[in-house]
């Protein structure tokens, strides 16, 4: 029901009227007027417009349910069973939708409303202090980012319907976001790598250099590296266990000798920190922050080192692309690259295929030499590859 309040401005003593329209399941609407008649007219028209847009075929269980209720239940019942990296990413998307549409009853969330919110989201751009790509704040959100927000809301509405809180899913009419190609192959050149490592070594953050070398040596994600505990690293066996991975799979990564040498000092440093704490936390991180409770935050240190190195359009995640690119250029197969990076399929590593063209060309030329060279003129026997992969000598008659 609408309420009209008579108020007086403190600066000039003028009288005005504030109208507040409350309808269950919708955010409160307010507006001020100089004349009472205008206030009453707006209140009546606004309430009638809201009522006309109300969905009537509502199941009893949905009565009074808002999107905030859906988000709360999703956080309690669904999200805890997802991978930790998925949970962290979901926090941003859920917080946005709770702020934007959380007060709306499910019966009032329409396709048009969602489309309008997605347009506002895209127009707002990236308003973080400094983007991870090195671009100034305000850079437009990518279509892939908008898709993450859209898919999160679609998932929430799908659960709302499955719980019997909604009879229809308004996301079915929302324009899908498809044909997204986010296949970056930005990797460090030899000179860029050297300058970046020097900048990391000179950083005020004494753990940044070790973390960046770890990323380049293993192709691990930042979240995977920072999620390592002291128990996850076995320097004698030369391996690290990643438990908090994007796809939820636990995987082991071999540690090269140079990385083991760095980690020997890192482990000693972390153990000394925990030994000095009066009450050491239960989880002991490999790269801990000063109080040891959580892993260190390297965002500012990384941005400063990257900028000092003069790198353009380079993200921390591109260290992972660099590792994959180096492997491809050294002749590693897509299967081997996928295994190192922890991908379940080859789809994500096909972007590196062109970098191994010289290696593939060498293989083909070698195969051609084994099969054909010398066979055409009969000067020497050609090789025949058997099923086991070895070669046997076969006499090939000279052509007539």
TIFIKOL-558702 format. One record per residue (C-alpha): chain; residue in three letters; x, y, z. Coordinates in nm, 3 decimals, decimal comma. Each point is the difference from the previous one (the first is absolute). Layout:
! TIFIKOL-558702
SITE   c     r        xx        yy        zz
SITE   A   ALA         X         Y         Z
...
! end
This chain:
! TIFIKOL-558702
SITE   c     r        xx        yy        zz
SITE   A   UNK     0,000     0,000     0,000
SITE   A   UNK     0,120     0,356    -0,071
SITE   A   UNK     0,081     0,239     0,283
SITE   A   UNK     0,038     0,378    -0,034
SITE   A   UNK     0,208     0,197     0,250
SITE   A   UNK    -0,010     0,379     0,037
SITE   A   UNK     0,350     0,132     0,057
SITE   A   UNK     0,178     0,335     0,029
SITE   A   UNK     0,338     0,076    -0,151
SITE   A   UNK     0,256     0,104     0,259
SITE   A   UNK     0,180     0,246    -0,229
SITE   A   UNK    -0,290     0,219    -0,115
SITE   A   UNK    -0,306    -0,114     0,193
SITE   A   UNK    -0,194    -0,107    -0,314
SITE   A   UNK    -0,262    -0,271     0,035
SITE   A   UNK     0,016    -0,313    -0,215
SITE   A   UNK    -0,163    -0,342    -0,009
SITE   A   UNK     0,188    -0,331    -0,009
SITE   A   UNK    -0,183    -0,298    -0,146
SITE   A   UNK     0,103    -0,356     0,090
SITE   A   UNK    -0,161    -0,292    -0,185
SITE   A   UNK     0,052    -0,341     0,153
SITE   A   UNK    -0,112    -0,318    -0,174
SITE   A   UNK     0,106    -0,336     0,136
SITE   A   UNK     0,264    -0,158    -0,216
SITE   A   UNK     0,128     0,325    -0,151
SITE   A   UNK     0,247     0,266     0,112
SITE   A   UNK    -0,157     0,308     0,153
SITE   A   UNK    -0,059     0,291    -0,240
SITE   A   UNK     0,034     0,362     0,118
SITE   A   UNK    -0,056     0,341    -0,152
SITE   A   UNK    -0,049     0,355     0,128
SITE   A   UNK    -0,247     0,265    -0,116
SITE   A   UNK    -0,074     0,364     0,078
SITE   A   UNK    -0,379    -0,047    -0,026
SITE   A   UNK    -0,208    -0,256     0,189
SITE   A   UNK    -0,226    -0,065    -0,301
SITE   A   UNK     0,299    -0,098    -0,213
SITE   A   UNK     0,125    -0,229     0,276
SITE   A   UNK    -0,337    -0,179     0,027
SITE   A   UNK    -0,028    -0,043    -0,378
SITE   A   UNK     0,351    -0,147    -0,031
SITE   A   UNK    -0,063    -0,238     0,290
SITE   A   UNK    -0,320    -0,135    -0,159
SITE   A   UNK     0,152    -0,035    -0,346
SITE   A   UNK     0,317    -0,169     0,128
SITE   A   UNK    -0,186    -0,254     0,212
SITE   A   UNK    -0,238    -0,079    -0,287
SITE   A   UNK     0,289    -0,049    -0,242
SITE   A   UNK     0,169    -0,238     0,240
SITE   A   UNK    -0,318    -0,196     0,053
SITE   A   UNK    -0,060    -0,033    -0,374
SITE   A   UNK     0,344    -0,152    -0,045
SITE   A   UNK    -0,044    -0,254     0,275
SITE   A   UNK    -0,002    -0,368    -0,106
SITE   A   UNK    -0,316    -0,166     0,121
SITE   A   UNK     0,073    -0,373    -0,050
SITE   A   UNK     0,223    -0,033     0,305
SITE   A   UNK     0,042    -0,329     0,184
SITE   A   UNK    -0,061     0,021     0,377
SITE   A   UNK     0,364    -0,079     0,081
SITE   A   UNK     0,115     0,302    -0,199
SITE   A   UNK    -0,209     0,252     0,189
SITE   A   UNK     0,227     0,262     0,154
SITE   A   UNK     0,321    -0,159    -0,133
SITE   A   UNK     0,260     0,243    -0,132
SITE   A   UNK     0,319    -0,051    -0,196
SITE   A   UNK     0,189     0,067     0,324
SITE   A   UNK    -0,173    -0,308     0,146
SITE   A   UNK     0,115    -0,207    -0,297
SITE   A   UNK     0,358     0,125     0,036
SITE   A   UNK     0,002    -0,075     0,373
SITE   A   UNK    -0,122    -0,356    -0,054
SITE   A   UNK     0,241    -0,053    -0,290
SITE   A   UNK     0,291     0,108     0,219
SITE   A   UNK    -0,100    -0,247     0,270
SITE   A   UNK    -0,103    -0,303    -0,204
SITE   A   UNK     0,176     0,012    -0,336
SITE   A   UNK     0,310     0,218     0,004
SITE   A   UNK     0,189    -0,185     0,279
SITE   A   UNK     0,013    -0,308    -0,223
SITE   A   UNK     0,178     0,182    -0,282
SITE   A   UNK     0,377     0,036    -0,044
SITE   A   UNK     0,157     0,268     0,220
SITE   A   UNK     0,108     0,201    -0,302
SITE   A   UNK    -0,360    -0,008    -0,127
SITE   A   UNK    -0,123     0,117     0,338
SITE   A   UNK     0,237     0,295     0,000
SITE   A   UNK    -0,106     0,106    -0,349
SITE   A   UNK    -0,368    -0,037     0,086
SITE   A   UNK     0,027     0,248     0,287
SITE   A   UNK     0,031     0,295    -0,239
SITE   A   UNK    -0,287    -0,107    -0,226
SITE   A   UNK    -0,237    -0,086     0,286
SITE   A   UNK     0,075     0,327     0,178
SITE   A   UNK    -0,083     0,196    -0,314
SITE   A   UNK    -0,336    -0,169    -0,055
SITE   A   UNK    -0,093     0,027     0,366
SITE   A   UNK     0,061     0,373    -0,013
SITE   A   UNK    -0,167     0,052    -0,339
SITE   A   UNK    -0,305    -0,227     0,025
SITE   A   UNK     0,012    -0,153     0,348
SITE   A   UNK    -0,301     0,196     0,128
SITE   A   UNK    -0,217    -0,105    -0,293
SITE   A   UNK    -0,254    -0,274     0,047
SITE   A   UNK     0,046    -0,287    -0,245
SITE   A   UNK    -0,335     0,080    -0,158
SITE   A   UNK     0,124     0,348    -0,093
SITE   A   UNK     0,328    -0,104    -0,162
SITE   A   UNK    -0,071     0,011    -0,371
SITE   A   UNK     0,203    -0,051    -0,314
SITE   A   UNK    -0,005     0,374    -0,072
SITE   A   UNK     0,124     0,082     0,350
SITE   A   UNK     0,290    -0,244    -0,032
SITE   A   UNK     0,094     0,130    -0,346
SITE   A   UNK     0,003     0,355     0,137
SITE   A   UNK     0,225    -0,101     0,291
SITE   A   UNK     0,244    -0,175    -0,232
SITE   A   UNK     0,017     0,312    -0,217
SITE   A   UNK     0,075     0,212     0,308
SITE   A   UNK     0,267    -0,248     0,107
SITE   A   UNK     0,171     0,014    -0,339
SITE   A   UNK    -0,014     0,380    -0,009
SITE   A   UNK     0,151     0,031     0,349
SITE   A   UNK     0,328    -0,154    -0,113
SITE   A   UNK     0,275    -0,127     0,226
SITE   A   UNK     0,009     0,240     0,294
SITE   A   UNK     0,279    -0,168     0,197
SITE   A   UNK     0,287     0,219     0,114
SITE   A   UNK     0,233    -0,146    -0,258
SITE   A   UNK    -0,079    -0,279    -0,244
SITE   A   UNK     0,216    -0,313    -0,017
SITE   A   UNK     0,063     0,069    -0,366
SITE   A   UNK     0,185     0,321     0,080
SITE   A   UNK    -0,275     0,217    -0,148
SITE   A   UNK    -0,141     0,298     0,188
SITE   A   UNK    -0,313    -0,039     0,213
SITE   A   UNK    -0,325     0,020    -0,193
SITE   A   UNK     0,097    -0,243    -0,276
SITE   A   UNK    -0,322    -0,153    -0,144
SITE   A   UNK    -0,092    -0,342     0,127
SITE   A   UNK     0,062    -0,274    -0,255
SITE   A   UNK    -0,282    -0,209    -0,143
SITE   A   UNK     0,146    -0,297     0,184
SITE   A   UNK    -0,029     0,184     0,333
SITE   A   UNK    -0,360     0,100    -0,074
SITE   A   UNK    -0,069    -0,363    -0,085
SITE   A   UNK     0,122    -0,106     0,345
SITE   A   UNK    -0,249     0,238     0,162
SITE   A   UNK    -0,278    -0,115    -0,231
SITE   A   UNK     0,071    -0,369     0,058
SITE   A   UNK     0,004     0,050     0,378
SITE   A   UNK    -0,347     0,157    -0,006
SITE   A   UNK    -0,122    -0,274    -0,234
SITE   A   UNK     0,123    -0,260     0,249
SITE   A   UNK    -0,178     0,175     0,287
SITE   A   UNK    -0,329     0,016    -0,189
SITE   A   UNK     0,035    -0,365    -0,100
SITE   A   UNK     0,038    -0,100     0,364
SITE   A   UNK    -0,292     0,224     0,101
SITE   A   UNK    -0,222    -0,185    -0,245
SITE   A   UNK     0,124    -0,342     0,111
SITE   A   UNK    -0,074     0,094     0,363
SITE   A   UNK    -0,357     0,087    -0,093
SITE   A   UNK     0,047     0,371     0,061
SITE   A   UNK    -0,077     0,105    -0,357
SITE   A   UNK    -0,222    -0,132    -0,277
SITE   A   UNK     0,199     0,155    -0,285
SITE   A   UNK     0,363     0,081    -0,066
SITE   A   UNK     0,036     0,353    -0,143
SITE   A   UNK     0,355    -0,083    -0,114
SITE   A   UNK    -0,145    -0,209    -0,282
SITE   A   UNK    -0,080     0,322    -0,185
SITE   A   UNK     0,331     0,176     0,072
SITE   A   UNK     0,229     0,027    -0,299
SITE   A   UNK     0,279    -0,258     0,032
SITE   A   UNK     0,365     0,105    -0,021
SITE   A   UNK     0,177    -0,232    -0,243
SITE   A   UNK     0,297    -0,022    -0,237
SITE   A   UNK     0,247     0,123     0,258
SITE   A   UNK     0,361    -0,053    -0,095
SITE   A   UNK     0,234     0,079     0,287
SITE   A   UNK     0,304    -0,184    -0,128
SITE   A   UNK     0,286     0,224     0,105
SITE   A   UNK     0,347    -0,120    -0,088
SITE   A   UNK     0,185     0,296     0,151
SITE   A   UNK     0,329    -0,133     0,130
SITE   A   UNK     0,328     0,149     0,114
SITE   A   UNK     0,288     0,040    -0,243
SITE   A   UNK     0,346    -0,080     0,134
SITE   A   UNK     0,076     0,368     0,060
SITE   A   UNK    -0,338     0,067     0,163
SITE   A   UNK     0,045    -0,299     0,229
SITE   A   UNK     0,342     0,120     0,114
SITE   A   UNK    -0,122     0,354     0,073
SITE   A   UNK    -0,308    -0,127     0,185
SITE   A   UNK     0,201    -0,236     0,220
SITE   A   UNK     0,240     0,282     0,086
SITE   A   UNK    -0,294     0,221     0,098
SITE   A   UNK    -0,149    -0,278     0,214
SITE   A   UNK     0,332    -0,061     0,170
SITE   A   UNK     0,024     0,372     0,085
SITE   A   UNK    -0,357     0,011     0,136
SITE   A   UNK    -0,071     0,093     0,362
SITE   A   UNK    -0,197    -0,324     0,016
SITE   A   UNK     0,271    -0,258     0,067
SITE   A   UNK    -0,224    -0,288    -0,113
SITE   A   UNK    -0,102     0,137    -0,339
SITE   A   UNK     0,310    -0,124    -0,186
SITE   A   UNK    -0,044    -0,357     0,126
SITE   A   UNK    -0,371     0,002    -0,092
SITE   A   UNK     0,064     0,126    -0,354
SITE   A   UNK     0,279    -0,254    -0,055
SITE   A   UNK    -0,235    -0,270     0,131
SITE   A   UNK    -0,266     0,110    -0,250
SITE   A   UNK     0,241     0,000    -0,294
SITE   A   UNK     0,150    -0,335     0,098
SITE   A   UNK    -0,325    -0,190     0,048
SITE   A   UNK    -0,271     0,186    -0,195
SITE   A   UNK    -0,211     0,007     0,317
SITE   A   UNK    -0,273     0,256     0,060
SITE   A   UNK     0,051     0,270     0,262
SITE   A   UNK    -0,275    -0,145     0,219
SITE   A   UNK     0,162    -0,344    -0,019
SITE   A   UNK     0,341     0,134     0,101
SITE   A   UNK    -0,128     0,215     0,287
SITE   A   UNK    -0,218    -0,289     0,114
SITE   A   UNK     0,301    -0,223     0,065
SITE   A   UNK     0,080    -0,096     0,359
SITE   A   UNK     0,335    -0,115     0,133
SITE   A   UNK    -0,138    -0,356     0,009
SITE   A   UNK    -0,077     0,017    -0,374
SITE   A   UNK     0,367     0,042    -0,097
SITE   A   UNK     0,244    -0,291     0,004
SITE   A   UNK     0,345     0,131    -0,089
SITE   A   UNK     0,165    -0,340     0,028
SITE   A   UNK    -0,232    -0,152    -0,257
SITE   A   UNK    -0,008     0,325    -0,194
SITE   A   UNK    -0,378     0,039    -0,024
SITE   A   UNK    -0,285     0,222     0,112
SITE   A   UNK    -0,365    -0,096     0,042
SITE   A   UNK    -0,264     0,246    -0,120
SITE   A   UNK    -0,325    -0,065     0,185
SITE   A   UNK    -0,188     0,324    -0,064
SITE   A   UNK    -0,026    -0,020    -0,380
SITE   A   UNK    -0,250     0,159    -0,235
SITE   A   UNK    -0,155    -0,328    -0,113
SITE   A   UNK     0,010    -0,152     0,348
SITE   A   UNK     0,256    -0,268    -0,091
SITE   A   UNK     0,304    -0,053     0,220
SITE   A   UNK     0,320    -0,015    -0,204
SITE   A   UNK     0,372    -0,032     0,058
SITE   A   UNK     0,259     0,224    -0,165
SITE   A   UNK     0,371    -0,082    -0,031
SITE   A   UNK     0,239     0,259     0,140
SITE   A   UNK     0,308     0,075    -0,208
SITE   A   UNK     0,337     0,025     0,174
SITE   A   UNK     0,018     0,381    -0,015
SITE   A   UNK    -0,347     0,023     0,152
SITE   A   UNK     0,087    -0,249     0,274
SITE   A   UNK     0,299     0,214     0,092
SITE   A   UNK    -0,226     0,307     0,035
SITE   A   UNK    -0,263    -0,190     0,195
SITE   A   UNK     0,256    -0,130     0,248
SITE   A   UNK     0,047     0,356     0,120
SITE   A   UNK    -0,373     0,075    -0,026
SITE   A   UNK    -0,093    -0,300     0,214
SITE   A   UNK     0,259     0,097     0,262
SITE   A   UNK    -0,135     0,357     0,003
SITE   A   UNK    -0,361    -0,116     0,042
SITE   A   UNK     0,089    -0,247     0,274
SITE   A   UNK     0,191     0,270     0,188
SITE   A   UNK    -0,300     0,232    -0,020
SITE   A   UNK    -0,236    -0,262     0,142
SITE   A   UNK     0,249    -0,098     0,271
SITE   A   UNK     0,015     0,363     0,118
SITE   A   UNK    -0,379     0,041     0,023
SITE   A   UNK    -0,144    -0,036     0,352
SITE   A   UNK    -0,300    -0,189    -0,135
SITE   A   UNK     0,078    -0,160    -0,334
SITE   A   UNK    -0,309    -0,052    -0,220
SITE   A   UNK    -0,108    -0,348    -0,097
SITE   A   UNK     0,080     0,052    -0,370
SITE   A   UNK     0,363     0,087    -0,076
SITE   A   UNK     0,028     0,164    -0,342
SITE   A   UNK     0,304    -0,024    -0,223
SITE   A   UNK    -0,034     0,371    -0,083
SITE   A   UNK    -0,154     0,147     0,317
SITE   A   UNK    -0,081     0,359     0,081
SITE   A   UNK     0,155     0,161     0,308
SITE   A   UNK    -0,248    -0,146     0,252
SITE   A   UNK     0,007    -0,345    -0,163
SITE   A   UNK    -0,379    -0,029    -0,003
SITE   A   UNK    -0,044     0,029    -0,378
SITE   A   UNK     0,221    -0,012    -0,309
SITE   A   UNK     0,175     0,322    -0,094
SITE   A   UNK    -0,176     0,251    -0,227
SITE   A   UNK     0,234     0,083    -0,288
SITE   A   UNK    -0,235     0,211    -0,211
SITE   A   UNK     0,160     0,339     0,066
SITE   A   UNK     0,354    -0,138    -0,006
SITE   A   UNK    -0,067    -0,178    -0,329
SITE   A   UNK    -0,152     0,308    -0,164
SITE   A   UNK     0,294     0,215     0,109
SITE   A   UNK     0,256    -0,251    -0,128
SITE   A   UNK    -0,185    -0,046    -0,328
SITE   A   UNK    -0,021     0,375    -0,054
SITE   A   UNK     0,365     0,046     0,094
SITE   A   UNK     0,090    -0,263    -0,261
SITE   A   UNK    -0,197     0,198    -0,259
SITE   A   UNK    -0,222    -0,293    -0,097
SITE   A   UNK    -0,309     0,092    -0,200
SITE   A   UNK    -0,320    -0,207    -0,005
SITE   A   UNK     0,141    -0,263     0,234
SITE   A   UNK    -0,184    -0,173     0,283
SITE   A   UNK     0,129    -0,235     0,267
SITE   A   UNK    -0,196    -0,276    -0,173
SITE   A   UNK     0,211     0,059    -0,311
SITE   A   UNK     0,291    -0,158     0,186
SITE   A   UNK    -0,198    -0,322    -0,043
SITE   A   UNK    -0,031     0,070    -0,373
SITE   A   UNK     0,374     0,064    -0,009
SITE   A   UNK     0,076    -0,341     0,149
SITE   A   UNK    -0,230    -0,174    -0,248
SITE   A   UNK     0,149     0,194    -0,290
SITE   A   UNK     0,356    -0,088     0,102
SITE   A   UNK    -0,098    -0,367     0,023
SITE   A   UNK    -0,158     0,012    -0,347
SITE   A   UNK     0,308     0,164    -0,149
SITE   A   UNK     0,218    -0,270     0,156
SITE   A   UNK    -0,206    -0,264    -0,177
SITE   A   UNK    -0,242    -0,114     0,270
SITE   A   UNK    -0,321    -0,154    -0,131
SITE   A   UNK    -0,342     0,145     0,080
SITE   A   UNK    -0,067    -0,299     0,224
SITE   A   UNK     0,318     0,073     0,197
SITE   A   UNK    -0,084     0,370     0,028
SITE   A   UNK    -0,352    -0,082     0,120
SITE   A   UNK     0,144    -0,232     0,264
SITE   A   UNK     0,238     0,266     0,129
SITE   A   UNK    -0,274     0,265     0,015
SITE   A   UNK    -0,259    -0,235     0,148
SITE   A   UNK    -0,254     0,019    -0,283
SITE   A   UNK    -0,235    -0,293    -0,042
SITE   A   UNK    -0,035     0,047    -0,375
SITE   A   UNK     0,216     0,132    -0,283
SITE   A   UNK    -0,241     0,280    -0,091
SITE   A   UNK     0,168     0,254     0,227
SITE   A   UNK     0,353    -0,073    -0,126
SITE   A   UNK    -0,068     0,005    -0,374
SITE   A   UNK     0,085     0,371     0,004
SITE   A   UNK     0,366    -0,101     0,040
SITE   A   UNK     0,004    -0,236    -0,299
SITE   A   UNK     0,138     0,259    -0,242
SITE   A   UNK     0,301     0,055     0,226
SITE   A   UNK     0,116    -0,357    -0,055
SITE   A   UNK    -0,018     0,016    -0,381
SITE   A   UNK     0,380    -0,016    -0,036
SITE   A   UNK     0,011    -0,309     0,216
SITE   A   UNK    -0,280    -0,164    -0,197
SITE   A   UNK     0,174     0,096    -0,324
SITE   A   UNK     0,315    -0,171     0,125
SITE   A   UNK    -0,196    -0,314     0,085
SITE   A   UNK    -0,158    -0,010    -0,343
SITE   A   UNK     0,333     0,054    -0,174
SITE   A   UNK     0,156    -0,274     0,211
SITE   A   UNK    -0,285    -0,232    -0,091
SITE   A   UNK     0,042     0,085    -0,367
SITE   A   UNK     0,369    -0,079     0,017
SITE   A   UNK    -0,068    -0,337     0,164
SITE   A   UNK    -0,265    -0,101    -0,251
SITE   A   UNK     0,093     0,147    -0,336
SITE   A   UNK     0,353     0,138    -0,030
SITE   A   UNK     0,224    -0,249    -0,175
SITE   A   UNK    -0,290    -0,225    -0,085
SITE   A   UNK    -0,091     0,177    -0,319
SITE   A   UNK     0,333    -0,062    -0,171
SITE   A   UNK     0,076    -0,327     0,175
SITE   A   UNK     0,327     0,126     0,155
SITE   A   UNK    -0,099    -0,117     0,349
SITE   A   UNK    -0,286    -0,183     0,168
SITE   A   UNK    -0,297     0,189     0,143
SITE   A   UNK    -0,119    -0,051     0,357
SITE   A   UNK    -0,331    -0,154     0,085
SITE   A   UNK    -0,163     0,098     0,328
SITE   A   UNK    -0,160    -0,289     0,181
SITE   A   UNK    -0,290     0,027     0,242
SITE   A   UNK     0,225     0,014     0,301
SITE   A   UNK     0,156     0,324    -0,121
SITE   A   UNK     0,343    -0,145    -0,088
SITE   A   UNK     0,130    -0,024    -0,355
SITE   A   UNK     0,103    -0,298    -0,209
SITE   A   UNK     0,196    -0,002    -0,327
SITE   A   UNK    -0,197    -0,079    -0,312
SITE   A   UNK     0,144    -0,022    -0,352
SITE   A   UNK    -0,183     0,229    -0,238
SITE   A   UNK     0,049    -0,076    -0,370
SITE   A   UNK     0,109     0,284    -0,220
SITE   A   UNK    -0,272     0,136    -0,227
SITE   A   UNK     0,000    -0,116    -0,360
! end
